[in-house]
Amino acid sequence: MSTDRPAPPRTPNRQLAALISEAGFSHAGLARRVDQLGLEHGLDLRYDKTSVTRWLRGQQPRGTTPALIAEVFTRRLGRRLTAQDLGLDACAPVYAGLEFAAGPGEAIDIVSGLWRKDTGHHAELRKIAFTSAGLVVPSRDWLIGRPDERVASVPSPAAARVPTQGGRPGAPPAARAEAYPLQERGPGEPVTSGDIAALRSVGEMFRALDQAHGGGHARPALVRYLELEVEPMLRGVYGEQTGRRLFGAAAELTRLVGWTAFDIAAHGLAQRYFVQSLRLAQAAADRGYGSYVLVTMSRQAVHLGHGREAVQLARVAQQGVGGAAPHVVQSLLHSAEARGHAALDEPRAAEASLARAEQAMADSRPSEEVPHWALYFDESRMAADFAHACLALRQYRSAVTYAERSLRQSIGDRARNRLLCQVTLAAARLGLGEVEPACTLALEAARAAVHMRSARAIEAVREFEALLEPYRDAPPVRGYRDRVAALG
């Protein structure tokens, strides 16, 4: 049962009264909607019309309730409202970071706020819960939205003093910025092609570290880089073409830092990074990359057991790019949908998606231009997705076939992918009653997990160990457990 505290001095809340009138809410209707939204977040609030009357008289609701009330009005009125807009005290909002910004400037403010809060000792940010309800609005707004008409920066007074030697007289600062870079970075300074190339190089470096050593290894350094380097660029001076590329690079780094948060089981924080990456991709006018972000969100939903949402996200991604997307991208999107169907135990729908993914991959040609972010999705990665889906459907023989194919075809330093595929293969062999080979595979994965800072890797090994319980007295199982215990 929630309680309210008096707000001194007791003055009527005319802002809230005006918005209630505009929204056409009754007091009971507003209370009911706040309670319903609270339930989506696991909160038992039990407000009623008397509660609303107290708020109108000046009392302040506790905890996250002001943010929930603001979200109720946001959904009703179709514009973003904060607790302060309602005359309520600010709090730690459950929706912080889930907003799909109205414009590029607001997108920069939201994502940079996340970066700053994620540095230092703000451990509470990493404890924010994942909410499936927070997936609906961003994916919808991305699907029906259009790229921002203008992303070129509005230069600050400092930026307006950029030297103009050799430039066109009267050229706007953003145009001069593309031709005359400064050597030192700061808000209001020009962004160059070299800056964006550096962002992409940094992304490749952190992506390799994440894959080889887990998301917890270099995540703090990546967050710090976003705060100290990328935010000043976004607040710098650039024209339209450079601005689109800058937002695209920022979208990639933001998705990556969200992926590292996902890998350390900071799921609410990861979700917020994915939403903001999706918004930055829209500012970049990169529909394809937006679909990739949605696939990332779909994979997280599968991991957390939200199969229905995973399917919906994959389908939104497919609708967003249409049939003109490169075949490799189409294969990626259908593979993600298959995993969602498998999580829902829908074998026919999953098999249909797997068939579409396989056909799209078969139709791909070396001459086809593939975006750089989709190059990782090859035959090996597709087979791994197929193995995961078949295991979820308890199709153990097929899971073995696909997992073995993925491991054979794996190239490069994909240590975490290999580990997760080994655990999938071990679980599939266990499903076939092949206890000793299963334990051998899982032990190899457990040894690799010890050296990774990856909650997903540890969780995968522990989930396999739970499957061993019916075979706990078998010698291979006792040997496996002794060796894993020795690993710590």
Residue pairs with C-beta under 8 A, 6 or more apart in sequence:
1 44
1 46
2 45
2 46
2 47
2 51
2 61
2 62
2 63
2 65
3 62
4 51
4 54
4 55
4 59
4 60
4 61
4 62
5 59
5 60
5 62
6 58
6 59
6 60
7 58
7 59
7 60
7 89
9 58
10 57
10 58
10 59
11 58
12 56
12 57
12 58
13 55
13 56
13 57
13 58
13 86
13 87
13 88
14 87
15 85
15 86
15 87
16 55
16 56
16 86
16 87
16 88
17 56
19 73
19 77
19 81
19 85
19 86
20 27
20 30
20 52
20 56
22 77
23 30
23 73
23 76
23 77
25 33
25 76
26 49
27 49
27 52
27 53
28 48
28 49
28 52
30 52
30 69
30 72
31 47
31 48
31 49
31 51
31 52
33 72
34 45
34 47
34 65
34 68
34 69
34 72
35 45
35 46
35 47
37 68
37 71
37 72
37 133
38 44
38 45
38 65
38 68
40 131
40 132
40 133
41 64
41 68
41 94
41 129
41 131
41 133
42 129
43 64
43 68
45 65
45 68
47 61
47 65
51 61
55 61
55 69
55 88
60 66
60 88
60 89
61 69
61 88
63 91
64 91
64 92
64 93
64 94
65 91
66 83
66 86
66 88
66 89
66 90
66 91
66 93
67 83
67 91
67 92
67 93
67 94
67 95
67 96
68 94
69 83
69 86
69 88
70 81
70 82
70 83
70 85
70 86
70 88
70 93
70 95
71 95
73 81
73 86
74 80
74 81
75 137
79 102
80 99
80 102
82 90
82 93
83 89
83 90
83 91
83 93
84 90
92 124
94 128
94 129
94 131
95 134
96 113
96 128
96 272
97 110
97 113
97 114
97 269
97 271
97 272
97 273
97 275
97 276
98 131
98 134
98 137
98 138
98 271
98 272
98 275
99 106
99 110
99 275
100 137
100 138
100 141
100 142
100 275
100 278
100 279
101 107
101 109
101 110
101 279
103 148
104 148
104 150
104 151
104 243
104 247
104 283
107 276
107 279
107 280
107 283
108 231
108 234
108 235
110 276
110 279
111 250
111 254
111 276
111 279
111 280
112 227
112 231
112 234
114 125
114 269
114 272
114 273
114 276
115 223
115 226
115 227
115 230
115 231
116 227
117 125
118 125
118 126
118 223
118 257
118 269
119 220
119 223
119 224
119 227
125 269
126 261
126 264
126 266
126 269
127 266
127 268
128 266
128 268
128 269
128 272
129 267
129 268
130 267
130 268
130 270
130 271
130 300
130 304
131 268
131 271
132 301
132 306
132 309
134 271
134 275
135 271
135 297
135 301
135 309
135 312
135 313
138 275
138 278
138 279
139 278
139 294
139 297
139 312
139 313
139 316
140 316
142 278
142 279
142 282
142 290
142 294
142 316
142 320
143 316
143 319
143 320
145 282
147 282
147 283
147 284
147 285
148 282
148 283
148 285
150 240
151 240
151 243
151 244
151 247
151 283
151 284
152 174
152 238
152 239
152 240
152 243
153 159
153 174
153 235
153 236
153 237
153 238
153 243
155 162
155 173
155 174
155 177
155 188
155 237
156 187
156 188
156 235
157 188
158 186
158 187
158 188
158 189
159 173
159 177
159 188
159 189
159 190
159 236
159 237
160 173
162 173
162 176
162 177
162 180
162 182
162 189
162 190
162 237
163 180
164 171
164 176
164 180
165 180
166 179
166 180
167 175
167 176
167 179
167 180
168 175
168 176
172 239
173 190
173 237
174 237
174 238
174 239
174 240
174 243
175 239
176 190
176 237
177 189
177 190
177 191
177 192
177 236
177 237
177 238
177 239
177 242
178 190
178 192
178 193
178 238
178 239
178 241
178 242
180 190
181 190
181 191
181 192
181 194
181 195
182 189
182 190
185 195
185 229
185 232
185 233
185 236
186 232
186 236
187 231
187 232
187 235
187 236
188 235
188 236
188 237
189 232
189 236
189 237
190 236
190 237
190 238
191 233
191 236
191 237
191 238
191 242
191 243
191 246
192 242
193 242
193 245
195 233
195 246
196 242
196 245
196 246
196 249
199 229
199 230
199 233
199 246
199 249
199 250
199 252
199 253
200 249
200 252
202 225
202 253
203 249
203 252
203 253
203 256
206 218
206 221
206 222
206 253
206 256
206 260
207 256
208 413
209 217
209 218
210 217
210 218
210 219
210 256
210 259
210 260
210 263
210 416
211 413
211 414
211 415
211 416
211 417
212 413
212 415
212 416
213 415
213 451
213 452
213 453
214 263
214 264
214 416
214 452
214 453
214 454
214 457
215 259
215 260
215 261
215 262
215 263
215 264
215 453
215 454
215 455
215 456
216 260
216 263
216 264
216 453
216 454
216 455
217 452
217 453
218 260
219 257
219 260
219 261
219 264
222 253
222 256
222 257
222 260
223 257
225 253
226 253
226 254
226 257
230 249
230 250
230 253
233 246
233 250
234 246
234 247
234 250
238 246
243 283
244 283
244 284
244 285
244 286
245 284
247 280
247 281
247 283
247 284
248 280
248 281
248 284
248 286
248 289
250 280
251 277
251 278
251 280
251 281
251 283
251 284
251 286
251 289
251 293
252 277
252 289
252 373
254 273
254 276
254 277
254 280
255 273
255 274
255 277
255 292
255 293
255 296
257 273
258 269
258 270
258 271
258 272
258 273
258 274
258 277
258 296
259 270
259 296
261 267
261 269
261 270
261 273
262 270
262 300
262 303
262 456
263 416
263 454
263 455
263 456
264 453
264 454
264 455
265 455
265 456
265 459
267 300
267 304
270 300
271 297
271 300
274 293
274 296
274 297
274 300
275 297
277 293
278 290
278 293
278 294
278 297
281 287
281 289
281 290
281 293
282 290
287 320
287 321
288 321
288 325
288 329
288 371
288 374
289 371
289 373
290 317
290 320
291 317
291 318
291 320
291 321
291 325
291 329
291 333
292 317
292 329
292 332
292 373
292 374
294 313
294 314
294 316
294 317
294 320
295 313
295 314
295 317
295 332
295 333
295 336
297 313
298 309
298 310
298 311
298 313
298 314
298 317
298 336
298 337
298 339
298 340
299 310
299 336
299 339
301 307
301 309
301 310
301 313
301 340
302 310
302 339
302 340
302 343
303 456
305 343
306 343
307 340
307 341
307 342
307 343
307 344
308 340
308 344
309 340
310 336
310 337
310 339
310 340
310 343
311 337
311 340
311 341
311 344
312 340
313 336
313 340
314 333
314 334
314 336
314 337
314 340
315 337
317 333
317 336
318 330
318 333
318 334
318 337
321 329
321 333
323 330
325 333
326 364
326 368
326 369
326 370
326 371
326 374
327 360
327 361
327 363
327 364
327 365
327 368
328 360
328 361
328 364
328 368
328 370
328 374
328 377
329 370
329 371
329 374
329 377
330 356
330 357
330 360
331 357
331 358
331 360
331 361
331 364
331 377
331 382
332 357
332 374
332 377
332 382
334 353
334 354
334 356
334 357
334 360
335 353
335 354
335 357
335 377
335 382
335 385
335 386
336 385
337 353
338 350
338 351
338 353
338 354
338 357
338 385
338 386
338 389
339 350
339 385
339 388
339 389
339 392
341 347
341 349
341 350
341 353
341 389
342 350
342 388
342 389
342 390
342 392
342 393
343 392
345 392
345 393
347 393
347 395
350 389
350 393
354 386
354 389
357 382
357 385
357 386
358 382
358 386
361 379
361 382
364 370
378 409
378 411
379 405
379 409
380 405
380 406
380 407
380 408
380 409
380 410
380 411
381 406
381 417
383 402
383 403
383 405
383 406
383 409
384 402
384 403
384 406
384 417
384 420
384 421
384 424
386 398
386 402
387 399
387 400
387 402
387 403
387 406
387 421
387 424
387 425
387 428
388 399
388 424
390 396
390 398
390 399
390 402
390 428
391 399
391 424
391 427
391 428
391 431
394 431
396 428
396 429
396 431
396 432
397 428
397 432
399 424
399 425
399 427
399 428
399 431
400 425
400 428
400 429
400 432
403 421
403 422
403 424
403 425
403 428
404 425
406 421
407 418
407 421
407 422
407 425
410 417
410 418
410 421
415 448
415 452
416 452
416 454
416 456
416 457
418 448
419 445
419 448
419 449
419 452
419 457
419 460
420 445
420 456
420 457
420 460
422 441
422 442
422 444
422 445
422 448
423 441
423 442
423 445
423 460
423 461
423 463
423 464
425 441
426 437
426 438
426 439
426 441
426 442
426 445
426 464
427 438
427 463
427 464
427 467
429 437
429 438
429 441
430 438
430 464
430 467
430 468
430 471
435 471
435 474
435 476
435 477
436 476
438 464
439 468
439 476
439 477
439 479
439 480
440 476
442 461
442 464
442 465
442 480
443 480
443 483
443 484
445 457
445 460
445 461
445 464
446 461
446 483
446 484
446 487
447 487
448 457
449 457
449 458
449 460
449 461
450 487
450 488
461 484
465 481
465 484
468 477
468 480
468 481
471 477
472 478
